[in-house]
Amino acid sequence: MKIVFTPDWFLGSDVLIEIFSFIILFAFFYLSVKNYKLSKNKNSLYLGIGFLLIALAEIATILTKFVLYFDTSFTQEIGRAIITYQVVNSIDIFYYIGFFFHKLLTLLGFYVIYRLPLKRKSSGDVLIGLTFIIIAALFSQGIYYLFHLAAVVLLILITRNYYEIYKKNKSGNTIMLIIAFSILAFSHAIFILSELRVLYALAQSIQVVSYLILLILIIRIIRVSKEGLKDERKKKSSRHNIRHVGDYSRKKRKN
């Protein structure tokens, strides 16, 4: 069986973190699609797709870790040999497939988010990006830190893009995205050193902080949307009352 860097005392906690991360990422996807339906802004839709890909990556790693941690039919007791080669081979294949899709979908999600603000988009650039992502996902099975290094590079580029956007719109929501992506980049930088298992747990905890910031951003967006709907209803009600008063005044003048 391949090495998982999770310390024994952290087993299970990392799965809970990933479940929480999936919920946040999927909620962000849902809100982005909802906003796209209202505004028809394609950037909002693509941002949602980026977060959906990362959410699916979390599902891939959750399923893989459930088997690795909790399915005793694939594990051995301390001091006893694994009986059949087929069992070991099966779990190795499952391990490779599960974590490959986790890495591939995560990097694809980051790449979609990175490409969003770019004005010049060519098929050549997309092809180069996808090739880079597939190579990073494949070879990181043997060189584990390659995936995290690729993630750090993409997250730095995303942060830079959103900083350029912030200089134009001065939006608090954009600042929160910059902070969330910066912290996420920092967590992946620590993951590079995750052979030291304590640092793996630290990186997971820092990653939670970035998703908590996204959760706060989601709550803010929902609150603003609700306030906007209330204001719109008040305006409609006011326009209706004014029209009604106008009709009543005309009736009085006729009398």
C-alpha positions as a Markdown table, in Angstrom:
| # | Residue | x | y | z |
|---|---|---|---|---|
| 1 | Met | 0.0 | 0.0 | 0.0 |
| 2 | Lys | 1.2 | 3.5 | -0.8 |
| 3 | Ile | 2.1 | 6.0 | 1.8 |
| 4 | Val | -0.5 | 8.5 | 3.0 |
| 5 | Phe | 1.1 | 11.3 | 5.0 |
| 6 | Thr | -1.7 | 11.7 | 7.5 |
| 7 | Pro | -0.5 | 11.3 | 11.1 |
| 8 | Asp | -2.4 | 8.5 | 13.0 |
| 9 | Trp | -3.9 | 11.1 | 15.4 |
| 10 | Phe | -5.3 | 13.1 | 12.5 |
| 11 | Leu | -7.0 | 10.1 | 10.7 |
| 12 | Gly | -10.6 | 10.9 | 10.1 |
| 13 | Ser | -10.2 | 14.6 | 10.9 |
| 14 | Asp | -8.8 | 15.2 | 7.4 |
| 15 | Val | -11.8 | 13.5 | 5.8 |
| 16 | Leu | -14.1 | 15.8 | 7.8 |
| 17 | Ile | -12.2 | 18.8 | 6.6 |
| 18 | Glu | -12.5 | 17.6 | 3.0 |
| 19 | Ile | -16.3 | 17.1 | 3.5 |
| 20 | Phe | -16.6 | 20.6 | 4.8 |
| 21 | Ser | -14.5 | 21.9 | 1.9 |
| 22 | Phe | -16.8 | 20.1 | -0.6 |
| 23 | Ile | -19.9 | 21.7 | 0.9 |
| 24 | Ile | -18.3 | 25.2 | 0.7 |
| 25 | Leu | -17.1 | 24.8 | -2.8 |
| 26 | Phe | -20.4 | 23.4 | -4.0 |
| 27 | Ala | -22.3 | 26.2 | -2.4 |
| 28 | Phe | -20.0 | 28.7 | -4.2 |
| 29 | Phe | -20.8 | 26.9 | -7.5 |
| 30 | Tyr | -24.5 | 27.0 | -6.8 |
| 31 | Leu | -24.4 | 30.8 | -6.1 |
| 32 | Ser | -22.3 | 31.4 | -9.2 |
| 33 | Val | -24.8 | 29.6 | -11.4 |
| 34 | Lys | -27.7 | 31.5 | -9.7 |
| 35 | Asn | -25.9 | 34.8 | -10.3 |
| 36 | Tyr | -25.3 | 33.8 | -13.9 |
| 37 | Lys | -29.1 | 33.2 | -14.4 |
| 38 | Leu | -29.8 | 36.7 | -13.1 |
| 39 | Ser | -27.0 | 38.7 | -14.8 |
| 40 | Lys | -26.1 | 36.4 | -17.8 |
| 41 | Asn | -22.4 | 37.1 | -16.9 |
| 42 | Lys | -20.4 | 34.2 | -18.3 |
| 43 | Asn | -17.5 | 34.9 | -16.0 |
| 44 | Ser | -19.7 | 34.1 | -13.0 |
| 45 | Leu | -20.7 | 30.8 | -14.7 |
| 46 | Tyr | -17.0 | 29.9 | -15.4 |
| 47 | Leu | -16.0 | 30.8 | -11.9 |
| 48 | Gly | -18.7 | 28.4 | -10.6 |
| 49 | Ile | -17.4 | 25.6 | -12.9 |
| 50 | Gly | -13.9 | 26.1 | -11.5 |
| 51 | Phe | -15.1 | 25.7 | -8.0 |
| 52 | Leu | -17.3 | 22.7 | -9.0 |
| 53 | Leu | -14.2 | 20.9 | -10.4 |
| 54 | Ile | -12.4 | 21.5 | -7.1 |
| 55 | Ala | -15.4 | 20.3 | -5.2 |
| 56 | Leu | -15.5 | 17.1 | -7.3 |
| 57 | Ala | -11.7 | 16.7 | -6.6 |
| 58 | Glu | -12.6 | 16.7 | -2.9 |
| 59 | Ile | -15.2 | 14.0 | -3.4 |
| 60 | Ala | -12.5 | 11.8 | -5.2 |
| 61 | Thr | -10.1 | 12.1 | -2.3 |
| 62 | Ile | -12.9 | 11.6 | 0.3 |
| 63 | Leu | -13.9 | 8.3 | -1.3 |
| 64 | Thr | -10.3 | 7.2 | -1.7 |
| 65 | Lys | -9.5 | 7.9 | 2.0 |
| 66 | Phe | -12.6 | 6.2 | 3.2 |
| 67 | Val | -11.4 | 3.0 | 1.6 |
| 68 | Leu | -7.8 | 3.5 | 2.8 |
| 69 | Tyr | -8.7 | 4.4 | 6.4 |
| 70 | Phe | -11.9 | 2.5 | 7.2 |
| 71 | Asp | -12.3 | -0.5 | 4.9 |
| 72 | Thr | -10.5 | -3.2 | 6.9 |
| 73 | Ser | -10.7 | -5.8 | 4.1 |
| 74 | Phe | -7.9 | -3.9 | 2.4 |
| 75 | Thr | -5.7 | -3.4 | 5.5 |
| 76 | Gln | -3.4 | -5.6 | 7.5 |
| 77 | Glu | -2.9 | -6.1 | 11.3 |
| 78 | Ile | 0.5 | -4.9 | 12.6 |
| 79 | Gly | 3.0 | -7.7 | 12.3 |
| 80 | Arg | 1.0 | -9.9 | 9.9 |
| 81 | Ala | 1.7 | -10.3 | 6.2 |
| 82 | Ile | -0.9 | -9.4 | 3.5 |
| 83 | Ile | -2.3 | -12.7 | 2.3 |
| 84 | Thr | -3.0 | -12.2 | -1.4 |
| 85 | Tyr | -1.2 | -10.1 | -4.0 |
| 86 | Gln | -4.5 | -9.4 | -5.7 |
| 87 | Val | -5.8 | -7.4 | -2.7 |
| 88 | Val | -2.7 | -5.3 | -2.5 |
| 89 | Asn | -2.8 | -4.7 | -6.3 |
| 90 | Ser | -6.5 | -3.7 | -6.1 |
| 91 | Ile | -6.0 | -1.1 | -3.4 |
| 92 | Asp | -2.9 | 0.3 | -5.3 |
| 93 | Ile | -5.0 | 0.7 | -8.4 |
| 94 | Phe | -7.8 | 2.4 | -6.4 |
| 95 | Tyr | -5.3 | 4.6 | -4.7 |
| 96 | Tyr | -3.7 | 5.7 | -8.0 |
| 97 | Ile | -7.1 | 6.4 | -9.7 |
| 98 | Gly | -8.7 | 8.2 | -6.7 |
| 99 | Phe | -5.8 | 10.5 | -6.1 |
| 100 | Phe | -5.1 | 11.0 | -9.8 |
| 101 | Phe | -8.6 | 12.4 | -10.3 |
| 102 | His | -8.2 | 14.5 | -7.1 |
| 103 | Lys | -5.1 | 16.1 | -8.5 |
| 104 | Leu | -6.4 | 16.5 | -12.1 |
| 105 | Leu | -9.7 | 18.0 | -11.1 |
| 106 | Thr | -8.1 | 20.4 | -8.6 |
| 107 | Leu | -5.6 | 21.7 | -11.1 |
| 108 | Leu | -8.3 | 22.0 | -13.8 |
| 109 | Gly | -10.4 | 24.0 | -11.4 |
| 110 | Phe | -7.6 | 26.4 | -10.6 |
| 111 | Tyr | -6.8 | 26.7 | -14.3 |
| 112 | Val | -10.4 | 27.6 | -15.2 |
| 113 | Ile | -10.4 | 30.3 | -12.4 |
| 114 | Tyr | -6.9 | 31.6 | -13.6 |
| 115 | Arg | -8.1 | 31.9 | -17.2 |
| 116 | Leu | -11.3 | 33.9 | -16.4 |
| 117 | Pro | -10.0 | 37.5 | -16.3 |
| 118 | Leu | -7.6 | 37.0 | -19.3 |
| 119 | Lys | -8.8 | 39.0 | -22.3 |
| 120 | Arg | -6.6 | 37.2 | -24.8 |
| 121 | Lys | -7.6 | 33.5 | -25.0 |
| 122 | Ser | -6.2 | 31.1 | -27.6 |
| 123 | Ser | -6.7 | 27.4 | -28.1 |
| 124 | Gly | -2.8 | 27.0 | -28.1 |
| 125 | Asp | -2.6 | 28.5 | -24.6 |
| 126 | Val | -5.4 | 26.2 | -23.4 |
| 127 | Leu | -3.7 | 23.1 | -24.9 |
| 128 | Ile | -0.4 | 24.0 | -23.2 |
| 129 | Gly | -2.2 | 24.5 | -19.9 |
| 130 | Leu | -4.0 | 21.2 | -20.1 |
| 131 | Thr | -0.8 | 19.4 | -21.1 |
| 132 | Phe | 1.0 | 20.9 | -18.1 |
| 133 | Ile | -1.9 | 19.9 | -15.8 |
| 134 | Ile | -2.1 | 16.3 | -17.0 |
| 135 | Ile | 1.7 | 15.8 | -16.7 |
| 136 | Ala | 1.7 | 17.3 | -13.2 |
| 137 | Ala | -1.2 | 15.0 | -12.1 |
| 138 | Leu | 0.4 | 11.9 | -13.6 |
| 139 | Phe | 4.0 | 12.3 | -12.5 |
| 140 | Ser | 3.0 | 13.5 | -9.0 |
| 141 | Gln | 2.1 | 9.9 | -8.2 |
| 142 | Gly | 5.9 | 9.2 | -8.0 |
| 143 | Ile | 7.0 | 12.8 | -7.2 |
| 144 | Tyr | 4.2 | 13.7 | -4.7 |
| 145 | Tyr | 5.2 | 17.4 | -4.3 |
| 146 | Leu | 4.9 | 18.1 | -8.1 |
| 147 | Phe | 1.1 | 18.5 | -7.7 |
| 148 | His | 1.4 | 20.9 | -4.9 |
| 149 | Leu | 4.1 | 22.9 | -6.7 |
| 150 | Ala | 1.8 | 23.2 | -9.7 |
| 151 | Ala | -1.1 | 24.3 | -7.5 |
| 152 | Val | 1.1 | 27.0 | -5.8 |
| 153 | Val | 2.0 | 28.4 | -9.3 |
| 154 | Leu | -1.6 | 28.5 | -10.4 |
| 155 | Leu | -2.8 | 30.0 | -7.2 |
| 156 | Ile | -0.1 | 32.8 | -7.3 |
| 157 | Leu | -1.3 | 33.6 | -10.9 |
| 158 | Ile | -4.9 | 33.6 | -9.7 |
| 159 | Thr | -4.1 | 35.9 | -6.8 |
| 160 | Arg | -2.2 | 38.3 | -9.1 |
| 161 | Asn | -5.2 | 38.4 | -11.5 |
| 162 | Tyr | -7.7 | 39.2 | -8.8 |
| 163 | Tyr | -5.3 | 41.9 | -7.4 |
| 164 | Glu | -5.4 | 43.6 | -10.8 |
| 165 | Ile | -9.2 | 43.3 | -10.7 |
| 166 | Tyr | -9.3 | 44.8 | -7.2 |
| 167 | Lys | -7.3 | 47.9 | -8.4 |
| 168 | Lys | -10.1 | 48.6 | -10.7 |
| 169 | Asn | -13.2 | 47.8 | -8.7 |
| 170 | Lys | -12.0 | 48.3 | -5.1 |
| 171 | Ser | -14.5 | 45.6 | -4.0 |
| 172 | Gly | -14.4 | 44.0 | -0.6 |
| 173 | Asn | -15.5 | 40.7 | -2.1 |
| 174 | Thr | -12.5 | 40.7 | -4.4 |
| 175 | Ile | -10.2 | 41.3 | -1.4 |
| 176 | Met | -11.7 | 38.3 | 0.3 |
| 177 | Leu | -11.1 | 36.2 | -2.7 |
| 178 | Ile | -7.4 | 37.4 | -2.8 |
| 179 | Ile | -7.0 | 36.5 | 0.9 |
| 180 | Ala | -8.6 | 33.1 | 0.4 |
| 181 | Phe | -6.5 | 32.2 | -2.6 |
| 182 | Ser | -3.3 | 33.4 | -0.9 |
| 183 | Ile | -3.9 | 31.3 | 2.2 |
| 184 | Leu | -4.7 | 28.3 | -0.1 |
| 185 | Ala | -1.4 | 28.8 | -1.9 |
| 186 | Phe | 0.4 | 28.9 | 1.4 |
| 187 | Ser | -1.3 | 25.6 | 2.5 |
| 188 | His | -0.1 | 23.9 | -0.8 |
| 189 | Ala | 3.4 | 25.3 | -0.2 |
| 190 | Ile | 3.4 | 23.5 | 3.2 |
| 191 | Phe | 2.0 | 20.3 | 1.6 |
| 192 | Ile | 5.3 | 20.2 | -0.3 |
| 193 | Leu | 6.9 | 19.3 | 3.0 |
| 194 | Ser | 4.2 | 16.9 | 4.1 |
| 195 | Glu | 6.6 | 14.0 | 4.5 |
| 196 | Leu | 6.9 | 15.6 | 7.9 |
| 197 | Arg | 3.4 | 14.4 | 8.9 |
| 198 | Val | 2.8 | 17.2 | 11.4 |
| 199 | Leu | 3.2 | 19.7 | 8.5 |
| 200 | Tyr | 0.5 | 17.7 | 6.6 |
| 201 | Ala | -2.0 | 18.3 | 9.4 |
| 202 | Leu | -0.9 | 22.0 | 9.6 |
| 203 | Ala | -1.4 | 22.4 | 5.8 |
| 204 | Gln | -4.9 | 20.8 | 6.1 |
| 205 | Ser | -5.8 | 23.2 | 8.9 |
| 206 | Ile | -4.6 | 26.2 | 7.0 |
| 207 | Gln | -6.6 | 25.1 | 4.0 |
| 208 | Val | -9.7 | 25.1 | 6.2 |
| 209 | Val | -9.1 | 28.8 | 7.0 |
| 210 | Ser | -9.2 | 29.6 | 3.3 |
| 211 | Tyr | -12.5 | 27.8 | 2.9 |
| 212 | Leu | -13.9 | 29.5 | 6.0 |
| 213 | Ile | -13.1 | 32.9 | 4.3 |
| 214 | Leu | -15.0 | 31.6 | 1.2 |
| 215 | Leu | -17.9 | 30.7 | 3.5 |
| 216 | Ile | -18.0 | 34.2 | 4.9 |
| 217 | Leu | -17.9 | 35.5 | 1.4 |
| 218 | Ile | -20.9 | 33.3 | 0.4 |
| 219 | Ile | -22.8 | 34.6 | 3.5 |
| 220 | Arg | -22.1 | 38.2 | 2.5 |
| 221 | Ile | -23.3 | 37.5 | -1.1 |
| 222 | Ile | -26.5 | 35.9 | 0.2 |
| 223 | Arg | -27.1 | 38.8 | 2.6 |
| 224 | Val | -26.5 | 41.4 | -0.2 |
| 225 | Ser | -28.8 | 39.5 | -2.5 |
| 226 | Lys | -31.6 | 39.4 | 0.1 |
| 227 | Glu | -31.2 | 43.2 | 0.8 |
| 228 | Gly | -31.3 | 43.9 | -2.9 |
| 229 | Leu | -34.5 | 41.9 | -3.3 |
| 230 | Lys | -36.1 | 43.7 | -0.4 |
| 231 | Asp | -35.1 | 47.1 | -1.9 |
| 232 | Glu | -36.6 | 46.1 | -5.2 |
| 233 | Arg | -39.8 | 45.0 | -3.6 |
| 234 | Lys | -40.0 | 48.3 | -1.7 |
| 235 | Lys | -39.5 | 50.3 | -4.9 |
| 236 | Lys | -42.2 | 48.2 | -6.7 |
| 237 | Ser | -44.6 | 48.8 | -3.8 |
| 238 | Ser | -43.8 | 52.5 | -3.8 |
| 239 | Arg | -44.4 | 52.8 | -7.5 |
| 240 | His | -47.7 | 51.0 | -7.1 |
| 241 | Asn | -48.8 | 53.3 | -4.2 |
| 242 | Ile | -47.8 | 56.4 | -6.2 |
| 243 | Arg | -49.8 | 55.2 | -9.2 |
| 244 | His | -52.8 | 54.5 | -6.9 |
| 245 | Val | -52.5 | 57.9 | -5.3 |
| 246 | Gly | -52.4 | 59.5 | -8.8 |
| 247 | Asp | -55.5 | 57.7 | -9.9 |
| 248 | Tyr | -57.3 | 58.7 | -6.7 |
| 249 | Ser | -56.3 | 62.4 | -7.2 |
| 250 | Arg | -57.7 | 62.4 | -10.7 |
| 251 | Lys | -60.9 | 61.0 | -9.4 |
| 252 | Lys | -61.2 | 63.8 | -6.8 |
| 253 | Arg | -60.6 | 66.4 | -9.5 |
| 254 | Lys | -63.4 | 65.0 | -11.6 |
| 255 | Asn | -65.8 | 65.1 | -8.7 |
